[in-house]
């Protein structure tokens, strides 16, 4: 199996866990007797710990010089800790499991990205094509989980997730070792000395964070205006399909535009996408702007990976995990929290606020493009 296919398998396994957990973990917690407020507390605790744990583990991986071994260990431990959601007693026990699970699972995705970017440089394959396996497996795993829950109840997704995490650990063992001699110098501050990294963080926060209302409340909004569950599912699926298409066949676009151009394109697409979503509930228009998910999420992600892929090898894991936590995770958490009252007050009109975030991102994207041009990237 080629190196690219090994990374594709690793991404497919880890994103399959998200496919089975994201739709159904709240149902598992409800089945364990938790109230909606308690469920929110458990989920929020996990998110908060991931924000802190991922950079710490990424820093340790750079210092250790072998991120692959850290990834294998983290995925293996995650396969064990996730099972606690099926047996831990009461709210206190589930909070403890959520904290432990978040601690060990936090670095899995950013370390995989860091390793894949390093291997793509060394072996000459396309990161986007390998990463597309993760998006595709997310869809398939969510469908599988839906049927499994109908057949065996919500708790079955915990065992499916554990199996997928174990598969992630096994797939990670087959990845190439990319040790870096004398790595890990400079501490957490090292990536911030790079101007492109400093501009990337707020840019990712604004553009990726603009998806918060979509992820949290678009289904409720579309149901409220009369769209059927089947149509809503197709709209969501359309967005992921075009994302996969960009990852598979977008390398020429990525090479042509570069990270700054991709970020600028994502920001413009976000203004259009969220503006239309705020303005109309006409299905053909919604279907058209869902195609822009390839740009608002996919182009921004690929642009960010290009910037992070240019970091010195001894800072790669630290930069990846800092970006995942500060550039995406923190902004998404805060904006998701803010979207509750935003949606309650304005309904679908709240998407204008998401369009405004992308509008604010436009000059930031221009600045990133200028910084990268100055250094010839």
N, C-alpha and C positions, 0 to 999 in steps of 0.2 A: 504494500500500500504506500502511495506517495505521501510526502510530508503534508501536502495540501489536503489530501483526503483524511489524514489522521486528525488534522485540526477541524475539518468539517464534521467528523464523527464526534469530536469533543464538544464542539458548539451545539450539535444536534442533541446530544445527551443532556447538557446543562440547561438548554432552553426548553426542552421537553418538561423539565421539572417546573418551570414557570407556567407552562401550558396547563399542567394539571393542578397546580396550587393556586394560582391567581384567581380563577373563577370559583374554586370550591373550598379553599381553606376557611373562609368565614362560615360556610355551612358546617364544616367539621367542628368548629368552635361552638357554634350554636347547638349542635348535637351533643356537645359535652356539657350543656347547661348554662353557657355564658349569655348574658344579656347583650343587646347591641352596644351599649357603652363599654362593657367589659371586652367585647370583641375588638372594638376600636383601640382600647388600651393595650391589648396584647399585640396588635399589628403595629401600633405606633412605637411601642417599646422596641420591637425588632428593627424598625426603620431607623430609630435613633442610634441604636448600637452599631448598625452597619455603617452609618456615617463616620463613626469614630474608629471602628475596628479595621475597615478596609485600608486606610492610609498607614496605620500602624503595621499591619501585616505586609503591605507593599514595601514599606521601608525596611522591614526585616528581610524580605526576599532580596532586595537589592544588596543589603549588607551581607547576606549569606552567599549570594552569587549564584544561586540555583533555584530560580522561580518555579521550575517544573516540579521539583520535590515538594515545595510548599503547596503547590496546586494539588498534587496527588493527595497529600495529607489532609488538606482542607476539604476536598471533595469526599474523601473517605469518612472523615469525622462528621460531615454534614449528612451523609447517608445514615449514620447512626442517630444523630440528634433529632432528625426530623421525625423519627418514629415516636418520640416523646409526646407529640400532639395526639397520638392514639391512646396513650395510657396514663399520662401525668394527671394526678388528682387535683381537681378544683382550680380556682383562679390562680392561686399562688403557684401551684405546680406548673400550670401552663405558662405563666409569666416567666418562671425560671427556664423552662424549655425554650421559650421564644428568645430569651436573652442569649442562651448558650448556642442555639441554632444560628442566630444572627451573627454571633461572634465568629463562628467557624465558616459560615457560608459567605461572608462579606467579600472575601478576596477572589472567589472562584471566577467570576466573569472578568473583572479587570486584569487578573493575572493571565487568563487565557488570551485576552486581547494583546497584552504586552508580549507574551511569547509568540503569538501569531505574527505580530508586526515585525518582531526581530527575525523570525524564520522566513517571512516573506522577503525581507531584504537579503538574507543570506542565500535562499534557495530560488528566488525569482518567481514566486507564484503570486496570485492576486488575492489580497486579504479579503476583499469584498465577496468573492466567490466562495471562499471558505466560510465566511460569516453568514452567507445566505442560508446555509444549512440550519442555522439556529432559528431563523425566522420561519422557515418552512416547517421545522419540527414543532414549533410552538403551536401552529394551527392544528397539525395532525394530533398532537398530544391532547389539546383541548377537546377535540372531537372524541378521541378515545376515552378521555376522562368522563365526558358526558354520558356515554353509553355504559361505562363501568359503574358510575354512580347510580344509574337507573337499575342496574343488575344487582349491585352489592351494597349500596349505601354510600354516603359521602366519605366515610373513613377510608374507603379503598384508595382514595387519592394519596393518602399518606404513604401507603406501601408502594404505590406506583412511583411516587417522588423519590422514595428511598432507593428503589431499583435504578432509577435514572441517575441519581447522584452516584451510586456505585459504578454504573457504566461510565460516568464522567471520570471517576478516579482511574478506572481501567484504561480508558482512552488516553488520559493524560500520561499514563506510564509509557505510552508509545510515542509521545512527542519527543522531538530532539532536545538534548540538553544544550542550553545556551549560556554556559557559565561565562562570567565576565571577570577577568583578572583585575584585582584592585578596585572592585566595584563598590558601590554604596557610599561613596564619599559625598559630603556636603549636606547630609541630613535632609529634613523636610524642606528647608529653604532653597535647596539647589534648583528645583524646577522653576521657582519663581524668579530666578535670575534671567530666565529666557523671556524676552518681551512677548514673543508669540504665545507662550503658555499663559502669561498674565492676561492677555486680551482674550484668549480662548475661554477661560473660566466664565467671565460674565456673558460671553456670547452663547455658550452652551446653556447657561442658566436661563437666559431669556428665550432662546428658540426652543430648546427641549422643554423648558418649563411651561411654554405656551400650550403644551398638550395637556396640561393638568385638568382643565375643564372638560376636554374631550374624553380623556380616560375615565374621569370620575362621574360625569353627569350627562354625556351625550345620549346614552341609551335612555335615561329617564326623560330627557328633553324630547327625543324623537318619539318615545311612547306617548308622551303627553300631547303631541300634535297629531297623533293618529297613525303613525307608522307601525306596521306589524313587527312582531319579533323576528320573523323570517327575513323581512326586508332589512331590519337593523343589523342582523347577523351578516347579511350580504354586504352591507356598507362597511362594516368592520373588516370582513374578509378581503374586500377589494383593496383596502388600505395596505394590508400586509402583503398581498400578492404583488402590488406594484413596488413595494419595498424590496421584496425578494428579487424582482426583475432588475431593479437598479443595482443591487449587490452583484447579480450574476453578469450583467452586460453593460455596466456603467463605467468600466475602467477608462475608456477613451474620454468620456466626459470628465471624470475625475482628473485625469492627466492634463486635459486641456484647461480646465478652470483653476485647478489647484485649490488648496484649503480655503483661501480667502474668497475666491470666486464661488465655491460651493456654499460657504456660509452666507454670502450675499444673496445667492439664489434661494437658499432656504428661507431667509428673512422675507424676501419679496413674496415667495410662495405662501408664507405664513400670514402675511397681511391679507392676501387674496382669499386664502382658504377660510380663515376665521371670520373675515368680513362677510363672505357669502353665507357661511353657516349661521352668522348672527342675523342676516337680513332676510332669509327665506327658508321655508320648509318644503319648497318644491323639489320633489324627488330627483328629477333629472339634474338639477343644479347641484344638489348634494352629492349625487353620484359622480359628477364631473370633478368637484373639488376634492373628493376623497382620493382621486388620483394624485393629488399634490402631497399625499403622505410620503410618497417616494422622495420628495424634496424636503419637506419640513422636518421629517425624522431622518430619512436615509441619507440625503446629501449632507446634512449637518453632522451626522455620525461619521460618515466617511471623511469629511473634511477634518473633523477632530482627530480621527485616527492618523491622518497624514501628519498633522502637527505633532502628535504624541510619538509617532513613529520616528520623527527626527530628533527626539531627545537622546542624549548620550546613553549608551546601554546600561551604565551603572545607575541611572536615574529612571529607567523605563517603568519599572513596577511602581515606584513612588509616584511618578507623574500620572500613570494610569489610575491609580487608586485615589489620588487627590482629585483628579478630574471627575471620577465617578461619584465621589462623595460631595465635593464642594461645587463642582460645575454642573452636576445633574441632580444628584440625590437630595441635597439640601434645598435647592430651589424647587424641585418637584414636591417635596414634603411640605414646604411652607405655602406654596401656591395651591396645592390640593386642599390644605386646611382653609385657605382663604376662599376657595371656590365654593365651599358650602354656603356661607352667607351671600356670596356673589350670585349664585344660582337661585337661592331663595328670593333674593330681591329683584333680579332682572330676568330670570329664566334664560332662554336662548340668547337674549341680548347681552349676556355676560361674555359671549365670544368676542365682542368688541374689545374687551379688556385684553384678551389673548392676542388679537390683532395689534393692539397698541404695544404689547411686549415685543412683537416682531418688528414693529416700526422703530422702536427704540434700539433694536439690534442692528438696524441698517448702518448707522455711522460706526458702530463697533466693528462690524464686518469689514467696512472700508478700511478702518485702521489696521485690522489684522492683515488685510491684503497688502497694505503699504509696508508693514513691518516685514512680511515675508518677501516682498519684492526687493527690499533694501538688502536683504542677505542672500538674494538670488534663489530663493526656494520657490 
